[in-house]
Structure formats: structure tokens, C-alpha cells
Amino acid sequence: MKLLVTGGAGYIGGVVTRLLLDAGHEVVVLDDLRTGHREALAPEATFVEARIHDAARVLTPGAGFDGVLHFAALIAAGESMARPEIYWENNTIGSLALIDAARAAGVRRFVFSSTAAVYGNPTELPITESAVKAPTNTYGATKLAVDMALTSEAHAYDLAAVSLRYFNVAGAYLRPGHALGERHDPESHLIPIALQVAAGRREKLQLFGDDYPTADGTCVRDYIHVEDLARAHLLALDTAVPGEHRIFNLGNGNGFSNREVVEVVREVTGHPVPVEMAPRREGDPAALVASSARAHAELGWVPAKPTLAEMVGDAWTFYRDHLLP
Ligand SMILES: NC(=O)c1ccc[n+]([C@@H]2O[C@H](COP(=O)([O-])OP(=O)(O)OC[C@H]3O[C@@H](n4cnc5c(N)ncnc54)[C@H](O)[C@@H]3O)[C@@H](O)[C@H]2O)c1
């Protein structure tokens, strides 16, 4: 297939681009590099430096695209509360422009990076796709709006649409000559921050809240290896059905507390990770654990690297070998 990957210079879009190329697809990456990295671009893919708002320049009716995989977004939940307007403008308005361009170009398949943040504070665990959607931050709301637009689009125009709702993504893609890992700046995710502390690049790690109703009082999250996540995109693309908007949660179904994550980082790196307790952050649910039963049953998706030790191990290898001076 000929595919447009938005956000292909970023962490997850970069890994999916590699897997698509390895599977023999033709890939055009569209990214404005606002948070992405030129070095992460696959040399075999065509790169267009542009905003998703201008996707119609690339997605022309004659260009022959079979599908769009849409990763481009701003992703920091905290920032989305402080500056909501840039999240609505980028994540929602930009995505609507991309969907318009895909429709005008006759693109038949669309796979979207949605998020566990659409569920907000879950009323039951594990979280299924039919759980109440009540985002507690603007980031999650901007993603839910796009999910809803895709439902309408699939029904009105026969698009084969898929939303994949990721839980916490971790790990790295490591092959000779190709290493892709997490590089957000500023970093807001627990594992890469803990690795920075282990490497002595940060003094300490702040954990927000130790009085949650969880086994050790810290928040519990579900982690998924980026390569397992990436494989689900290829399955979603292959099994997408015209006129349907299919939605899948992607996680391991295992929750790990923040303290457990820190312990694994200590074990894997062999370095101390000093921790400082800080007050709870507004809008942080106590526990987020996915039910991926639908993805297992309907996509035939099974994570190959479900353990935290594998995810932290790969993230550490990437960080140590590629980001440390
Ligand atoms: N990382 C996670 O744990 C996680 C969890 C749930 C969902 N997601 C979703 O996965 C997707 C990818 O996340 P990531 O961690 O790879 O983030 P990332 O910041 O590494 O990648 C995002 C990419 O999108 C590009 N981009 C942003 N806005 C753009 C625009 N308007 N036009 C063109 N390019 C633009 C950036 O330059 C960057 O290369 C996002 O949609 C995010 O919401 C990520």
C-alpha cells in the first residue's frame, strides 16, 4: 500500500514507519518537526516537512494513497491544561483538516492514535472500549473529539477507520543501524525520566502522590512495548472494514505502580534512583489498566514483550547508547 504517516519523525510514528517499510509498503512521512527529530526519519520513506493542517498538498486525488496513519499530535496532558487552545488547534482542528484532505483524495483507510486519556477516571478495571468516556484533561478531550469525527466519517463516507487507544508506551526499537526511542523535550513520561535520574542527568525523580487507594499508594499504569504497539497498527490497517470505525484498547492488562517502575529501573540500570514524594497532580486517576481482549480476539494481537523489565531494558539501551554523550 501507499501510506501517509503523520508524525513519523516522532517516537511511535517512527517505529510504525520502520515496520511498514519492512513489510514492503511505500511510506510518505508528513511531520512539521515541532517535537519530532529529523534523525529519526527512515531514509527509505519520502519526507514532507509540513503541518497536518496542510495535508491536502500531499494527499491529492492523483497521488494514489491507500491509507493514512495519523500520529501527529501534542501529547503533554499537563501542558494541555495550561494552554488548551494550542491542543484544540493542533490535535483537533489539524486532524479535521487531515480527514477532509483524505476524503477529497479518495483515501479508504485511516488509523488514528487515540489514548487511554479519553476514559478519564475509570469506574471499573480493566478498562474496555465501551467504558464511559470522560477525559479529565484537554489532551484527552482533543483526542476524543477526533475519535467521534472518525465515527461520523466512516458512516457517512464508507471510510475504514480504526482508533487505537494506547495506554503507557515504553521501550525502544533496536536494530543494527536503526534505533528509535523516546525523546520528548521536556520529558513528561515516568520511565525516560527515571532513566535520566539513573544516568545522573537529573538529581531526583518526583512521584506525584503516595496516598492513592493502590497496593503501595502510588499510581498504577499499564505499559506496552512500542514494538508491540507498532505491530497492532499493521494488523489494524489490514483488517479495517469500510463503513466501520473500529476501536481497540492497547495495553498489557497488567498494572505497575510508580514505585514498581522505579524499582525495575534500579535493577535494570544498576544505578540508584533517588525519589522525592510530591503532592498528587490534578486529574491523575489512581489506576489505569487496559482490557485488550478485543484487540486479541479481533486483530489476533498478542504482545511479544509484556514485561516491564524488557521495556525498561530496551529503553535503557537506547538512552545509554544514543542519547547520553
Ligand atoms: N507516548 C505515549 O505513551 C502515548 C500514549 C497514548 C497516545 N499517544 C499518541 O501517540 C501519538 C504519537 O506520540 P509520540 O509519543 O510518538 O509523540 P512524539 O511527540 O514523539 O511524536 C509526535 C510527532 O508529531 C509531530 N507533529 C505534532 N503536531 C504536528 C502537526 N500539526 N503537523 C505535523 N506534525 C506534527 C511532531 O513533530 C512529532 O514528530 C500521539 O498522537 C499521541 O497522542 C502516545
The ligand as a Gaussian input file, in Angstrom:
#p B3LYP/6-31G(d) Opt

LIG

0 1
 N        3.731000       8.147000      24.039000
 C        2.674000       7.634000      24.641000
 O        2.794000       6.989000      25.715000
 C        1.292000       7.792000      24.031000
 C        0.177000       7.275000      24.731000
 C       -1.096000       7.410000      24.158000
 C       -1.249000       8.009000      22.917000
 N       -0.158000       8.511000      22.275000
 C       -0.360000       9.168000      20.963000
 O        0.575000       8.646000      20.041000
 C        0.926000       9.640000      19.075000
 C        2.439000       9.718000      18.949000
 O        3.004000      10.022000      20.223000
 P        4.581000      10.090000      20.427000
 O        4.867000       9.675000      21.822000
 O        5.252000       9.413000      19.298000
 O        4.820000      11.670000      20.327000
 P        6.023000      12.494000      19.612000
 O        5.956000      13.877000      20.161000
 O        7.307000      11.738000      19.729000
 O        5.591000      12.490000      18.087000
 C        4.599000      13.351000      17.568000
 C        5.066000      13.818000      16.209000
 O        4.031000      14.612000      15.602000
 C        4.608000      15.765000      15.012000
 N        3.550000      16.811000      14.980000
 C        2.852000      17.322000      16.019000
 N        1.940000      18.197000      15.580000
 C        2.051000      18.234000      14.230000
 C        1.371000      18.943000      13.181000
 N        0.386000      19.818000      13.445000
 N        1.738000      18.716000      11.904000
 C        2.743000      17.838000      11.600000
 N        3.427000      17.153000      12.529000
 C        3.087000      17.353000      13.838000
 C        5.796000      16.102000      15.899000
 O        6.781000      16.890000      15.259000
 C        6.308000      14.699000      16.260000
 O        7.248000      14.246000      15.320000
 C        0.270000      10.927000      19.531000
 O       -0.893000      11.141000      18.757000
 C       -0.098000      10.648000      20.981000
 O       -1.247000      11.381000      21.366000
 C        1.109000       8.436000      22.803000

